[in-house]
Amino acid sequence: MINRKSVAKGVALAALLLGYTSAYTQSYKKVHKQAIVVDTHNDVLINMLEGLDIADNLKGKTHSDLARFKEGGVDVQVFSVWSDETYGKGKGFAYANRQIDTLYAVAARNPDKMMMAKTPADIMQAVQQQKLAAMIGVEGGHMIEDNLNYLDSLYSRGARYMTLTWNNSTSWATSAMDESSGKVPNHQKGLNDFGRQVVQRMNELGMLVDLSHVGEQTFWDVMEMTSKPVLVSHSCVKAISPHFRNLTDEQINAVGKNGGVININFEASFVDPDFAKRRQAFIKRHQAEVDSLMQLKRSNFAINSWLVKKYPKEAAAMRPSLSLLIDHFDHIVKLVGVDHVGLGSDFDGISSTPQQLNGVQDFPVITKELLARGYSEADVQKILGGNFLRLLQANTGA
């Protein structure tokens, strides 16, 4: 016989839980909407340079487009101006300017959806007008071609940070990849005299010194001399995942003392120490198909997207959990406090992301998880963008 009282209690409990879930969902969405959400690193500019338009629906082709920025509640996006080491003297500066031209052009074509921003006041104007504030960050000091006038020019065009190195070292600063590989002799590691001039000039301009990608000696040389709080635009925690691009606890403490902000990268191999092994096994299982796609000159993103669509269960099992990503935020907060961590997704510059983070539309799940871990609304708002705005204000004074 059915126990009617038990059924009634079960229905009542289900209704209560449903109501709680609905209220919780509305709550995290409300917090996310009220925050000024800033992502300090996105590489979709390279895709735009190759002919894609973020005004179009690029789902399945990129992590990013204007509609998905809106869906994800992104208020400020720092677009990365990037090139590898082949764009050295005679090439790097011109290539950087081509990318900046492209960003200005897409903003001009979509004045109702986005605007270029250089200052905190510009950002607030964009937020009030419900437009995406588009900012510029230069990823790789080789693009100034050892010329401080080029640095000034990039700043005047709107670049508000420069990553001192990419994976390649410059003539004046050594990279994390080169230092960790032993490629650079100890006596040549870090900043040289010209490198110190670069940092000094960036401080004078109010251009954020970005320490993602730099070697540890370069990091410590900068921390010894900088007069402004630093940015780490897209890195993670080495104590959780010992990738050469991640920061040690000693470095994290130094950034905290300096007043800087570390923005967490979503790249799976930075987040999860075991991801690389899982990915290698996944690729090996489907090597023939990968080779065929490479012969067709498909991009790494396209190959990865194709594999994920064809083998969704394998791909989902390979990706790190969202919870592990949030562990990186927690680690920094426990070491130096909530004022020194933010979002630096590296969308469109990475091959795999944590679960639930498939593109810029998914930023609200970060808010949801942070609230679930007990962060206050005020602290979540700092992480989502408030910390970067403070950092920008501290550097520019504007």
C-alpha positions as a printed NumPy array, in Angstrom:
array([[  0.   ,   0.   ,   0.   ],
       [  1.217,   3.5  ,  -0.839],
       [  1.886,   5.641,   2.191],
       [  0.105,   8.87 ,   1.253],
       [  1.811,  10.831,   4.025],
       [  5.244,   9.761,   2.799],
       [  4.333,  10.691,  -0.765],
       [  3.041,  14.072,   0.382],
       [  6.226,  14.72 ,   2.362],
       [  8.321,  13.679,  -0.62 ],
       [  6.43 ,  16.007,  -2.941],
       [  6.746,  18.857,  -0.441],
       [ 10.493,  18.248,  -0.059],
       [ 10.958,  18.101,  -3.825],
       [  9.067,  21.375,  -4.209],
       [ 11.203,  22.952,  -1.484],
       [ 14.433,  21.794,  -3.13 ],
       [ 13.207,  22.937,  -6.526],
       [ 12.397,  26.334,  -5.081],
       [ 15.803,  26.525,  -3.398],
       [ 17.58 ,  25.53 ,  -6.625],
       [ 15.626,  28.114,  -8.596],
       [ 16.386,  30.829,  -6.04 ],
       [ 20.077,  29.845,  -5.965],
       [ 20.269,  29.928,  -9.763],
       [ 18.705,  33.37 ,  -9.822],
       [ 21.056,  34.463,  -7.05 ],
       [ 24.324,  33.576,  -8.801],
       [ 23.058,  34.979, -12.091],
       [ 22.119,  38.208, -10.332],
       [ 25.551,  38.47 ,  -8.685],
       [ 27.238,  37.845, -12.025],
       [ 25.104,  40.429, -13.794],
       [ 25.752,  43.068, -11.145],
       [ 29.531,  42.56 , -11.217],
       [ 31.842,  44.213, -13.718],
       [ 33.302,  41.081, -15.313],
       [ 36.837,  41.46 , -16.685],
       [ 38.84 ,  38.836, -18.559],
       [ 42.457,  39.899, -18.9  ],
       [ 43.495,  37.589, -21.73 ],
       [ 41.783,  36.367, -24.915],
       [ 43.568,  35.465, -28.165],
       [ 40.7  ,  35.692, -30.667],
       [ 42.391,  38.651, -32.4  ],
       [ 44.578,  36.2  , -34.32 ],
       [ 41.431,  34.543, -35.678],
       [ 40.122,  37.963, -36.705],
       [ 43.371,  38.699, -38.505],
       [ 42.836,  35.486, -40.459],
       [ 39.395,  36.581, -41.632],
       [ 36.9  ,  35.639, -38.927],
       [ 34.579,  38.326, -37.558],
       [ 33.512,  38.208, -33.913],
       [ 30.278,  39.933, -34.944],
       [ 29.353,  36.595, -36.562],
       [ 28.293,  33.41 , -34.801],
       [ 31.633,  31.616, -34.4  ],
       [ 30.472,  28.775, -32.174],
       [ 32.42 ,  25.672, -33.115],
       [ 35.175,  27.792, -34.647],
       [ 36.348,  29.846, -31.678],
       [ 35.712,  30.264, -27.968],
       [ 34.55 ,  33.839, -28.537],
       [ 32.199,  36.131, -30.422],
       [ 30.217,  39.249, -29.513],
       [ 26.959,  37.411, -28.842],
       [ 28.683,  34.979, -26.494],
       [ 30.553,  37.778, -24.684],
       [ 27.113,  39.232, -23.976],
       [ 25.702,  35.877, -22.938],
       [ 28.629,  35.34 , -20.558],
       [ 28.18 ,  38.751, -18.96 ],
       [ 31.668,  39.898, -19.992],
       [ 31.955,  43.67 , -19.552],
       [ 35.667,  44.138, -20.249],
       [ 37.774,  41.987, -22.536],
       [ 41.506,  42.536, -22.895],
       [ 42.324,  41.292, -26.393],
       [ 45.809,  39.866, -26.71 ],
       [ 48.095,  41.187, -29.449],
       [ 50.318,  38.159, -29.963],
       [ 53.036,  36.835, -32.21 ],
       [ 55.646,  34.143, -31.882],
       [ 59.415,  34.635, -32.092],
       [ 59.425,  34.667, -35.913],
       [ 58.074,  38.22 , -35.735],
       [ 61.269,  39.817, -34.548],
       [ 63.009,  42.99 , -35.678],
       [ 61.439,  44.456, -38.766],
       [ 58.234,  42.44 , -38.313],
       [ 56.953,  42.424, -34.741],
       [ 55.874,  46.04 , -34.362],
       [ 54.086,  46.123, -37.733],
       [ 52.301,  42.843, -36.986],
       [ 51.18 ,  44.157, -33.595],
       [ 49.733,  47.218, -35.284],
       [ 47.888,  45.089, -37.844],
       [ 46.149,  43.32 , -34.977],
       [ 45.307,  46.599, -33.274],
       [ 43.94 ,  47.943, -36.573],
       [ 41.737,  44.861, -36.819],
       [ 40.33 ,  45.376, -33.323],
       [ 39.609,  49.057, -33.968],
       [ 37.891,  48.105, -37.233],
       [ 35.572,  45.554, -35.643],
       [ 34.709,  48.064, -32.896],
       [ 33.909,  50.697, -35.537],
       [ 31.616,  48.254, -37.358],
       [ 29.758,  47.387, -34.153],
       [ 29.37 ,  50.67 , -32.223],
       [ 26.169,  49.469, -30.573],
       [ 27.898,  46.397, -29.109],
       [ 31.466,  47.373, -28.22 ],
       [ 33.829,  50.307, -27.754],
       [ 37.554,  50.732, -27.316],
       [ 38.622,  51.482, -23.743],
       [ 41.873,  52.862, -22.353],
       [ 40.904,  54.15 , -18.901],
       [ 38.662,  53.204, -15.978],
       [ 36.365,  56.061, -17.095],
       [ 36.072,  54.468, -20.556],
       [ 35.178,  51.174, -18.923],
       [ 32.444,  52.753, -16.826],
       [ 31.037,  54.461, -19.919],
       [ 30.916,  51.121, -21.74 ],
       [ 29.243,  49.427, -18.78 ],
       [ 26.608,  52.172, -18.555],
       [ 25.924,  51.852, -22.28 ],
       [ 25.863,  48.033, -22.029],
       [ 28.706,  47.652, -24.51 ],
       [ 31.761,  45.418, -24.375],
       [ 34.797,  47.472, -23.315],
       [ 37.592,  46.294, -25.611],
       [ 41.105,  46.74 , -24.259],
       [ 44.512,  45.815, -25.656],
       [ 47.316,  43.786, -24.087],
       [ 50.558,  43.074, -25.941],
       [ 51.745,  39.49 , -25.39 ],
       [ 55.465,  39.463, -26.056],
       [ 58.054,  42.185, -25.573],
       [ 59.805,  41.175, -28.809],
       [ 57.149,  43.223, -30.642],
       [ 58.731,  46.498, -29.493],
       [ 61.903,  45.427, -31.32 ],
       [ 64.217,  46.813, -28.603],
       [ 62.811,  50.293, -29.229],
       [ 61.241,  52.369, -26.44 ],
       [ 59.551,  54.583, -29.038],
       [ 57.632,  51.527, -30.223],
       [ 56.569,  50.893, -26.631],
       [ 55.267,  54.47 , -26.405],
       [ 53.449,  54.069, -29.705],
       [ 51.683,  50.882, -28.623],
       [ 50.631,  52.603, -25.407],
       [ 49.245,  55.579, -27.337],
       [ 47.199,  53.183, -29.466],
       [ 45.609,  51.731, -26.348],
       [ 47.85 ,  48.904, -25.146],
       [ 47.471,  48.894, -21.371],
       [ 49.713,  45.97 , -20.559],
       [ 52.675,  44.231, -22.09 ],
       [ 53.768,  40.702, -21.271],
       [ 57.539,  41.151, -21.099],
       [ 58.192,  37.875, -22.906],
       [ 56.184,  35.192, -24.618],
       [ 57.679,  31.67 , -24.585],
       [ 60.698,  33.132, -26.377],
       [ 63.127,  35.347, -24.516],
       [ 63.864,  38.841, -25.751],
       [ 67.318,  40.373, -25.888],
       [ 66.495,  42.043, -22.574],
       [ 64.377,  39.553, -20.568],
       [ 64.341,  35.762, -20.253],
       [ 61.196,  33.669, -20.53 ],
       [ 59.844,  30.927, -18.283],
       [ 60.214,  28.396, -21.086],
       [ 63.864,  29.246, -21.71 ],
       [ 64.828,  29.54 , -18.044],
       [ 63.107,  26.288, -17.076],
       [ 64.64 ,  24.38 , -19.987],
       [ 68.171,  25.453, -19.065],
       [ 68.541,  27.161, -22.428],
       [ 69.804,  30.371, -20.814],
       [ 73.068,  30.47 , -18.809],
       [ 72.527,  31.562, -15.194],
       [ 74.515,  34.75 , -15.618],
       [ 72.258,  35.831, -18.514],
       [ 68.914,  35.196, -16.813],
       [ 66.529,  38.002, -15.945],
       [ 66.488,  41.65 , -17.023],
       [ 69.493,  43.428, -18.47 ],
       [ 69.94 ,  47.201, -18.36 ],
       [ 67.651,  47.791, -21.326],
       [ 65.049,  45.514, -19.745],
       [ 65.084,  47.705, -16.661],
       [ 64.579,  50.732, -18.901],
       [ 61.538,  49.014, -20.416],
       [ 59.977,  48.362, -17.006],
       [ 60.771,  51.876, -15.837],
       [ 59.169,  53.351, -18.949],
       [ 56.072,  51.192, -18.526],
       [ 55.767,  52.431, -14.941],
       [ 56.058,  56.016, -16.169],
       [ 53.415,  55.513, -18.853],
       [ 51.026,  53.712, -16.532],
       [ 51.265,  50.553, -18.641],
       [ 50.785,  47.391, -16.581],
       [ 53.859,  45.146, -16.406],
       [ 52.602,  41.638, -17.144],
       [ 54.655,  38.816, -15.626],
       [ 52.928,  35.836, -17.226],
       [ 55.416,  33.908, -19.389],
       [ 58.529,  35.433, -17.793],
       [ 61.239,  33.362, -16.124],
       [ 61.646,  33.38 , -12.368],
       [ 64.773,  35.532, -12.495],
       [ 63.012,  38.043, -14.728],
       [ 60.097,  37.995, -12.277],
       [ 62.32 ,  38.781,  -9.298],
       [ 64.261,  41.437, -11.179],
       [ 60.988,  43.21 , -11.98 ],
       [ 59.689,  42.923,  -8.421],
       [ 62.897,  44.477,  -7.14 ],
       [ 62.499,  47.635,  -9.226],
       [ 58.863,  48.216, -10.221],
       [ 57.182,  51.278,  -8.744],
       [ 53.682,  50.054,  -9.634],
       [ 51.654,  46.932,  -8.816],
       [ 52.087,  44.208, -11.428],
       [ 49.737,  42.11 , -13.507],
       [ 49.947,  38.371, -14.088],
       [ 47.456,  38.143, -16.944],
       [ 47.055,  34.391, -17.501],
       [ 48.82 ,  31.953, -15.171],
       [ 47.996,  29.39 , -12.477],
       [ 49.409,  27.91 ,  -9.252],
       [ 52.515,  25.725,  -9.401],
       [ 51.776,  24.044,  -6.061],
       [ 48.686,  22.501,  -7.684],
       [ 50.032,  21.929, -11.188],
       [ 53.834,  22.15 , -11.612],
       [ 53.766,  23.597, -15.128],
       [ 56.696,  25.884, -15.995],
       [ 54.242,  28.715, -16.687],
       [ 52.68 ,  28.644, -13.231],
       [ 53.682,  30.652, -10.147],
       [ 55.372,  29.364,  -7.018],
       [ 53.961,  30.28 ,  -3.609],
       [ 56.93 ,  32.596,  -3.117],
       [ 56.021,  34.446,  -6.3  ],
       [ 52.354,  34.609,  -5.299],
       [ 53.308,  36.119,  -1.941],
       [ 55.468,  38.694,  -3.713],
       [ 52.607,  39.728,  -6.006],
       [ 50.357,  40.075,  -2.968],
       [ 52.859,  42.325,  -1.173],
       [ 53.26 ,  44.378,  -4.339],
       [ 49.495,  44.921,  -4.628],
       [ 49.307,  43.082,  -7.948],
       [ 46.723,  40.676,  -9.343],
       [ 47.119,  37.103, -10.648],
       [ 44.525,  36.175, -13.255],
       [ 43.806,  32.477, -13.542],
       [ 44.354,  30.719, -16.889],
       [ 41.792,  28.106, -18.039],
       [ 44.302,  26.006, -20.   ],
       [ 43.766,  22.421, -18.881],
       [ 47.464,  21.568, -18.593],
       [ 48.027,  24.572, -16.315],
       [ 45.065,  23.568, -14.148],
       [ 45.564,  19.804, -13.896],
       [ 48.966,  18.078, -13.497],
       [ 47.585,  14.865, -15.025],
       [ 45.916,  16.387, -18.066],
       [ 48.872,  16.104, -20.438],
       [ 49.057,  12.32 , -19.977],
       [ 45.325,  11.943, -20.626],
       [ 45.523,  14.114, -23.727],
       [ 48.492,  12.205, -25.147],
       [ 46.566,   8.955, -24.737],
       [ 43.498,  10.517, -26.401],
       [ 45.522,  11.757, -29.391],
       [ 47.314,   8.412, -29.731],
       [ 43.988,   6.584, -29.902],
       [ 42.964,   8.784, -32.848],
       [ 46.363,   9.546, -34.395],
       [ 45.395,   8.56 , -37.936],
       [ 42.518,  11.034, -37.964],
       [ 44.659,  13.789, -36.44 ],
       [ 47.337,  13.239, -39.102],
       [ 44.733,  13.421, -41.874],
       [ 43.374,  16.713, -40.548],
       [ 46.881,  18.148, -40.22 ],
       [ 47.563,  17.271, -43.876],
       [ 44.471,  19.31 , -44.744],
       [ 46.11 ,  22.212, -42.862],
       [ 43.346,  22.469, -40.294],
       [ 44.108,  24.637, -37.262],
       [ 44.785,  23.065, -33.874],
       [ 41.496,  24.562, -32.646],
       [ 39.592,  23.022, -35.564],
       [ 41.237,  19.629, -35.042],
       [ 40.502,  19.729, -31.329],
       [ 36.869,  20.773, -31.956],
       [ 36.435,  17.973, -34.495],
       [ 37.804,  15.341, -32.116],
       [ 35.659,  16.62 , -29.249],
       [ 32.508,  16.427, -31.39 ],
       [ 33.289,  12.943, -32.691],
       [ 34.36 ,  11.519, -29.324],
       [ 32.403,  13.576, -26.775],
       [ 32.521,  11.07 , -23.917],
       [ 36.286,  10.604, -24.203],
       [ 36.832,  14.355, -24.485],
       [ 34.645,  15.129, -21.474],
       [ 36.433,  12.545, -19.35 ],
       [ 39.805,  14.009, -20.308],
       [ 39.066,  17.588, -19.216],
       [ 39.787,  18.793, -15.661],
       [ 36.89 ,  19.484, -13.344],
       [ 35.668,  23.016, -12.787],
       [ 36.303,  22.387,  -9.096],
       [ 40.032,  21.906,  -9.716],
       [ 40.175,  25.247, -11.525],
       [ 38.541,  26.952,  -8.544],
       [ 41.172,  25.341,  -6.308],
       [ 43.693,  27.68 ,  -7.962],
       [ 41.626,  30.704,  -6.916],
       [ 41.323,  29.296,  -3.395],
       [ 45.064,  28.724,  -3.105],
       [ 45.9  ,  32.34 ,  -3.96 ],
       [ 43.176,  33.698,  -1.679],
       [ 44.465,  31.622,   1.237],
       [ 48.025,  32.839,   0.651],
       [ 47.532,  36.542,  -0.047],
       [ 43.842,  37.388,   0.152],
       [ 40.956,  37.918,  -2.22 ],
       [ 42.28 ,  41.24 ,  -3.551],
       [ 44.935,  39.559,  -5.669],
       [ 43.163,  37.128,  -8.   ],
       [ 41.072,  37.499, -11.143],
       [ 40.094,  35.957, -14.494],
       [ 42.629,  35.45 , -17.294],
       [ 40.95 ,  32.753, -19.368],
       [ 43.304,  32.555, -22.384],
       [ 40.26 ,  31.574, -24.466],
       [ 41.189,  31.091, -28.136],
       [ 44.805,  30.651, -27.126],
       [ 44.361,  27.264, -25.444],
       [ 43.555,  23.769, -26.671],
       [ 41.42 ,  22.418, -23.829],
       [ 39.454,  23.871, -20.933],
       [ 37.925,  22.626, -17.692],
       [ 34.497,  21.053, -17.777],
       [ 31.568,  23.472, -18.093],
       [ 33.838,  26.158, -19.611],
       [ 33.323,  25.78 , -23.351],
       [ 33.609,  29.443, -24.287],
       [ 33.145,  33.   , -23.093],
       [ 29.428,  32.373, -22.624],
       [ 30.217,  30.167, -19.636],
       [ 31.813,  32.691, -17.258],
       [ 28.726,  32.602, -14.979],
       [ 29.644,  29.083, -13.835],
       [ 32.735,  30.594, -12.178],
       [ 30.472,  32.854, -10.145],
       [ 28.225,  29.93 ,  -9.287],
       [ 31.132,  27.827,  -8.017],
       [ 32.732,  30.658,  -6.04 ],
       [ 29.452,  31.368,  -4.246],
       [ 28.991,  27.654,  -3.598],
       [ 32.396,  27.626,  -1.89 ],
       [ 31.314,  30.344,   0.498],
       [ 32.755,  33.465,  -1.077],
       [ 30.724,  36.577,  -0.287],
       [ 29.1  ,  38.558,  -3.084],
       [ 31.567,  41.388,  -2.458],
       [ 34.533,  39.024,  -2.759],
       [ 33.147,  37.455,  -5.93 ],
       [ 32.782,  40.908,  -7.457],
       [ 36.445,  41.597,  -6.676],
       [ 37.541,  38.364,  -8.36 ],
       [ 35.334,  38.879, -11.406],
       [ 36.725,  42.299, -12.177],
       [ 37.031,  44.653,  -9.255],
       [ 40.636,  43.693,  -8.591],
       [ 41.675,  44.463, -12.164],
       [ 39.917,  47.824, -12.093],
       [ 41.818,  48.716,  -8.921],
       [ 45.079,  47.61 , -10.538],
       [ 44.397,  49.651, -13.671],
       [ 43.601,  52.694, -11.556],
       [ 46.789,  52.226,  -9.532],
       [ 48.893,  52.139, -12.689],
       [ 47.233,  54.796, -14.798],
       [ 46.094,  57.184, -12.087],
       [ 43.244,  58.003, -14.467]])
